[in-house]
């Protein structure tokens, strides 16, 4: 089960994920977040992974789809509050990591 909470503040879309991001629920990223990014031409996105307990290959592919959508809008993407366990798995995504949402906002909104 994955819960997705989105908030748009000062030009940045904050996406907070809670639960597990796996093959069964990655459609929530691909069918909800990616179209929002493309439709509204969102340039900056921050994923808060504080309450994300696990991610599999399908989940990482969904995050890459988001990264591609942001890049299509000539923007930047950042992860924050990533646990050490998830950080090791997600290293190959090559997405910037910040300690918290405030730091992530500063990092990408330069």
N, C-alpha and C positions, 0 to 999 in steps of 0.2 A: 504494500500500500504506500502510495506517495501523495503527500499533500503539497500543493504549490501555492505560495502566497506571492502576489506581485504588487509592487508599489512603484509609481513613477514620480520622482522628485528631482527638480532642478536639472532636467535633461537626462537623468540616469534611470534606467529601469532596474529595480532591485528585485531579484527572484530568490525567494527563500524556499528551500526544499527540506521536507521533513519525511523521514521514512527511508525506504530503499528505492534506488533508481535502477530498475532492471528491465529485462525484455518485456515483461508484462505491462509495465507502466510508462515506458519511454515515449509512447504515443502522446502523453501529456505535454512533453517538451516539443515533439515534432509537430503536433496538431494545434497547439495553443500558443506556445511562446514564439516559435519561429514565424508563424503568420503575423502575429502582432508586431514583431520586429520589422518585418518587411513592409507591412501595410502602413505603419506609422513612421517608417524611415528612422527608427531608433538607432542612434549611433553608439550609445554607451550602455553596457549591461554589467551588472554585478550579481554573481551567484553567491548567496550565503549558504554554506554547507554545514553550519553548526549542528543542525539536527538530522543531517543525512547519515544514516548508519552504514550503508553499503552501496556500491555501484558495480555493475558488471560491464562487459564489453558493449552491449547494446546501449546502456546508459551513457557510456563515454561517446559512442557514435552520435547519440542525440545531442550531447553537449557540443560535439564538433559541428553538427548541423547549425546550432545556434551561433557558434563562432564564425562559420561561413556567412551566415545572414548578416551579422554585425560587420564583417569585413566588406560585404557587398555594399553596405551603407557608409563605408570608409570610417568605421568607428573602432572602438576598443572594447575588450571584454576582460573581466577580472574575476577571480575566485577569492572568497574570504572565509575565515574561520574554518579552515580545512583541517581535519584531524590528521595526525601523523600516518595512520593506517591508510586513509584515503589519499593523502598526498603522494605516497609511494606509488599507488595504483595510477594516479592521474598525471604523473610527471610527463608521460608521453603526449599528453594533449597540448603541451607547450602553451599554457595559458598563465598569465601573470597571477601571482598569489599575494594577497595582502592579509594583514592580521585581523582587520575588522572592516565594517562597511564604510566608515568614515575615511580610513586610510585607502580603501579601494577607490572610493569616489575621487579622492585627491590624485591618486595614481593615474587614473584613466582620463580624467577631465582636465588635462593640462593642455 
